[in-house]
Amino acid sequence: MGASMPGFIVSIILIGLAAGAIKSNLVPMVAEQSPRCRRTVKCMDSGKRVILDPAITAQTIFMTVYWARNVGSLSALVTTLLRLKVDYWAAYLLPLVVLVIACVVLLLGKNTYIIVPPEGSIITKSCRAFSIGILAGGNMDAAKENFDDRFIDELKRGLVACKIFLFFPIYWICFFQMTNNLISQAAQMYTGNVPNDLLQNFNPIALIILIPLFDWFVYPGLRKIGIRMLPVTRITLGFFIAAVAMAYAAITQHLIYSTGPCFANITQLCPSNNINVWIQAPSYVLIALSEIFAAITGLEYAYTKAPSSMKSLVMGMFLLTNAIGAILAISLSPASVDPKLVWMYTGVAGFCFATGIAFWLCFRRLNSKEDHMNAIGTETKDRNVEMSRNVERNKIKDSA
């Protein structure tokens, strides 16, 4: 093996560190480019007056970011072809070139971005505030004697977001079935000339199609008839749809075990049954639909509910649930063997559905407080945006 395994381990660690840094910082930075933090009325050229809602703007921003991420994930199709037709070096060269281009574009536009200026050791300040609240029996308002009222209200709102995140590892267990057990399930079916790992591309393709449909038609259509899809409702639906995806996977596995020639006795000598692999595709589409409701809304909630100077930290807390979910998914390995897979998928589906019910019962009241929570700290954001713009103006003057 030589240096191949150490090199592989180092590369995985570096990719993990880079992904954590990019996801927790770049996504909030993109959202910060929308400086509007209050509802305003705008008169269109046609004379029609419309309400510009920052909450809807944030929703659109995070859906767009998630859409772009899934467009990028389709590069796996290209890199696979490069590996087959050229060599591994070509497959790795493509993402390197794309990343270099992205870094250049990011640096070239740095003077045009809205950058929230740092505010000192916010972690230390927050820990002091939390310690006061804990000593007061969990009453965070007690810390208002030592800190600004708005800062404490923002911390309380961020704490609500972190409580919501506690439920997400269960959702990610369902999500990660897509990258391990569903691929193995496809290998037990008749694939023809189609690789068994090709079907997972249905997930990003479905997201690329569904995200614009929801952003341009479904959500606006619901708002027109007076239905607001607030965050807690969307996340709950995401849990339920993920549970349906796993239930469908359980049905698919049952059909595999009910079909010859191997039935449930799948081995190396008899690796697959005569059932078409394309029957598995709805599982990937359902997971994609659940991501629109749960995963995208989770990103949006992490940003909109975090204190103005802790966006990246709270976003990192949300992304941590993804890692915890991955670990929990790995822990299911003893149950992810034939002929136990039907019960494994059924158990995951039932657990996710029950978690969705518990989530709704715990947090449904937050829907009525959504507008109030979003209004906390709007003055702080206005001030930060203006400070950022002043800094950029001074840079331009100095360079001139």
Secondary structure, 3 states (H helix, E strand, C coil): CCCHHHHHHHHHHHHHHHHHHHHHHHHHHHHHCCCCCCCEEEECCCCCEEEECHHHHHHHHHHHHHHHHHHHHCHHHHHHHHHHHCCHHHHHHHHHHHHHHHHHHHHHCHHHCCCCCCCCCHHHHHHHHHHHHHHCCCCHHHHHHCCCHHHHHHHHHHHHHHHHHCCHHHHHHHHHHHHCHHHHHHHCCECCCCCCCCHHHHHHHHHHHHHHHHHHHHHHHHHHCCCCCCHHHHHHHHHHHHHHHHHHHHHHHHHHHCCCCCCCCCCCCCCCCCCEHHHHHHHHHHHHHHHHHCHHHHHHHHHHHCCCCCHHHHHHHHHHHHHHHHHHHHHCHHHCCCCCHHHHHHHHHHHHHHHHHHHHHHHHHHHHHHHHHHHCCHHHHHHHHHHHHHHHHHHHHHHC
